[in-house]
């Protein structure tokens, strides 16, 4: 998945500690952390470059804590994401985790991605640090406290994959072919019957010809012909009880309010992970919250994000826990 996201002009290297410790964290949220770091790295390297993901066990001492405000000494698991992009000056670094702060042009970023990352790390009682210099790239380093809690192998495997199966019918409407195909692949792998359309017109034509019941609509919020909300209303004239998941990479308070989010309407922010897509779809269909256990080995979360969920033209990029490093170019 990350290969698709970052593009062919960026070389990705993954280096993991084989004996990496356990942290208390939501695996889906950790996927989101990696995804947001990768998106920022990609945008910082418009002409290509190198992206490096690394995990390690570290001991932070008093000197480190004094020189890094908010940090605490102790045993931690470190996850760092480095790029060779344009880098940031000191003023930008000082504001990088603030809500709605972005250096991207209007419509290209929400200014919420790194703010969300910061919240996830702090929620897990961790610490995050940025090292950046203009022209030399950026490294984001997160430190999550190690725990002695043991992850039960059987329950841990089910917890990490979160492959909640289904057989319902889903219509995906998205004009971006890569996003559309990713959504189709993820949902089909989980057993759903998936139809895709590039526009509301194409989707309405499909609906008119279809005789089966449609359970869920996965659609972009903003489309050229009509809004996602208006489109969902049209489909509900035929498919009573249809539930909808609206997608967008840009969050506007008035737009969100207009979606009238409730148990029939949910929101999924782009970029999304396979885990977050599948979990939200299942939750919306079931109208029931999904419980995610707290214990996860970070190497396994990274492996799931970079390997197990990535299937591209029959080629699987896999990363085993006992393999210390892998380079993907």
N, C-alpha and C positions, 0 to 999 in steps of 0.2 A: 504493500500500500504506500509506504513512504517513497519508494522509487517513483511511482506514478506522480506523487505529490511534488517532489522536488525537481523532477525533470531529468533528462538524459545528460545535461551539461554539468551536473553536480555529482561528484564522486563521493560515496558514503562509506565510511569505515566504522565498524562496531567493535569495541574492545570491552570485554566483561571479565570480572573476577570470578573464577570458577567456584570459589568458596563464599560467595556473596551472602551477607547476612539477611535476616528477615526484618521487615518493617511492617507497621500497622498502617495500611493504606488501602483505599478502594482501587482495585485494578483498573476499572474503567476510567477513573480520574487520572491515574498515572498514564494511561494511554493518551488522555487529553493533554497532559503536561508535555509529553514527548511530541505530540502532533503540533502543538502551538510553537514549541521551540523550533521544530523543523520548518514550519511555515515562515517564521521570522528569519531564519537562516536563508531560506530560499529567496525571499524578497530582498535580502541584503546582498545576494550574489546574482544579479540579473545577467551577468556574462559568464556564469559558471564559477565553480570553485570546489572546495573540499568541505564536507560535513562529517564531523566525528562525534560519535556517541560513546561514552565511556562510563563504566560503573566500577566502584571499588569500595572496600571497607576502609574507613578512616577513623583516626582518633584526633579529635579537636581539643587543643589544650587552652589554658587560660590566655596565653598570648594571642591566639587566633581569635578567641571570643572578644578580647579587648579591642582588636583592630577591625572587627567585623560587627558593627552594631546589630543587636538582635540575636546574635549567635550564642550558643551555650556550649561549654566544654562537655566532652563525653564521646561515646561510641556512636558512629553514624555510618549510614550507607550513602555514598555519593553517586549522583547521576549528573554528568556534565554533557553539554551539547555545545560544540565549538564550530565556528564557521570561519572562512577566510574572506568574508565580505567587506563592505565599506566601513564597518565599525561605527561607533557613536562617540560624540564628545561628552565631556563631563556633565554638561547641563542636561543633555538628553538622558544619560544614565540615571541622573537624579530623579527624573520623572517617569521612568520607563514602566513602573508598576502602577501608576495612577490611573484610575478609571477614565476612559475616553481619551487618554493621551495617545496620539499616534503621529508618526512622521509620514504616513502614507497619504496619498491624495484622497479626496472625498469619494466615498463609495468603494475604496480598496481595502479599508480596514475599519474595525469598530473601536479600536482602542480598549477592548475588553479582554483580549486573549491573554496577555501577560498579567493583567489584573486578576483574572480567574486562576492562572497558574499560581500566583502569589497566595491567593486565598486557599487553594488546595494544599500547598506546602505548609502554610501556617496552621491549617486545620489538622494536619498530621503532626503538629508540633515540630515542624522542621524549619529550615533556614534556607534562604536563597541568596546567591551573590552573583553580581555581574562584573566581568572584567572585559573592558572594551577600549579600543583605541582607533581613532579615525585612520582608515587605510590599512589596518592590521587585523580586522575581524573582531569577533565577539565570542565570549564563552559564558554560558549560563551554568552555574553549578548549584545543585540542590543537595541538601544534607538532611536525611530523614533518620530519626533515632532508631538504632538497632533494638530489637526485642528478642527475648529468649523464648517467646511463644513459638511452639512448634506447629507448623502447618501440616495437618493430616493429609497425606498424599492423595487419598481417594477423594475427600471432599475438596481439597485444594485444586485438583485437576478440574473438577466440575465447576468450581468457583471461578477459575481463571478463564476457562473457555466460554462460559456463559452462553452456550449454544442452545438457548431455549427454542425448541422446535415448534413449528406451526404448519398448518395446511390451508390457511385462509387465503383469499384472493386479494392482491394488492396492486394498485395502479400507481406507477411512478411517473410523474410529469416533471421533466427537468431539461432545460435547453442545452446544458453543458454535457457533451457526450461522455466525458470521463466520469463525471459525478453520476450520471444516469446509469452507466454500465457498472460502476462500483456498487451502487445501491441494488441493482438487479442481482449481481453476483452474490452479495452478502445475504440478501433475503432468500434467494433461491437455494443457497447452501443450507439454509435453516428450514427448508421444506415448504416455503410459501409458494403459491402460484402467482407469478409476477408478470404483469404486462407493463410495457414502457411506452412513453410518448414524449416527443420533443416539444410539443406545444399544446395548449388547451384545445385547439381545433382538432388536432390528431386524436387527443384523448376523448373528446366528445364523440367523434366518429366511431372510435372503438366501443364506447359505452352504448351507442345506439345499436351496434351490430351484436353486442354481447347479450346472451340470454341468462348468464349466471349472475349470482349475487356478488357484489363488490363489498368487501369488508372494510378496507382502509385505503385512503388516498394519501400518498406521499408527494407533496408538491412544493415547488418554489413559491415564495410569498409574492414576489414581483415578477410579472410576466407581461409580454408586450400586448397581448390581446385583452386580458382581464386579470384582475388580482387573484391570488390563490384563494382568498376567502370567497370571492364571487364565484369562482370556478367550483369550489366545494359545494356551494349552494345549488348550482346547476345540477351537479351529479346527485345531490340528495333528493332532488325531485323524483328520480327514478330509484335510487338506492336508499331506502329509508333506514335510518340508524347508521349510516356511513360515518366512520370516524376518520379524522384527518390529522396528519402531521405536516406542519408547515416548516419549510427550510429557508434559511437566509444567512448570508454572511455579514449582513449589515443590520444592526439593531437600532431602530428608531422608537422612542417611547410611544409616540402616537400610533405608529404602525402596529406595535405590539398590543396596545390597548384595543385597536380595531379588530384584532384576531379573535377576541373574546375567548381566551384559552380556558378550557374546562376539561371535564372527563371525556368529552367528544373531540376536543381540539388540543393538540399539543404542539410544542415548538422545538425544533432541532437546529442548533447553530452550526453553520459551516465554518471551518472544515469539521467534519465529524469522523469518528472512528467506527469501524465495524461493530465494536462492542456497544457504543452509545446508540447507534442506529437500531441494532437488533433489540436492545433492552427497552428503548422507548417505544418501538413498534409493538413489542409483546405487551408492555405495560398498558399502552393505549387500547389495544384490542381487548385485553382482559379487564381493563378498568381496575387494576390492582397494582399496588406498589411492589417492586421487586427488591428483595432484601439481598444485600451483598455483604458477605462476611469481611472482617477487617484484616485478616492476616494474608500477606502475599509476599512471595520472594520477588524482588525487583527484577532479577535476571529473567524470571519466567514471564513477568509482565512485558518486559522489553522483547523477549523472544516471541510472545504472542503477537505483539504489535508489528514486529519486523519480519516474522517468518510464518507462523502458523496460519495467519489470516491473509497471507499474500499469495494469491494464485493468479498467474498471468500467462496466458497462452500455453498452459500445461507445464510451465516451469515454476517450481517451488523454491523460494529462497528460504532455507531453513537454518536456524541457529540452535545448536544443541548446548545444553547447560555446561557440558564438560569441555566445550571448545572455547579456548580463551579469546580468540578474535576471529573476525571474518571481515573481508573487504568486498564491497559490492560496487562495481563500476559500470 
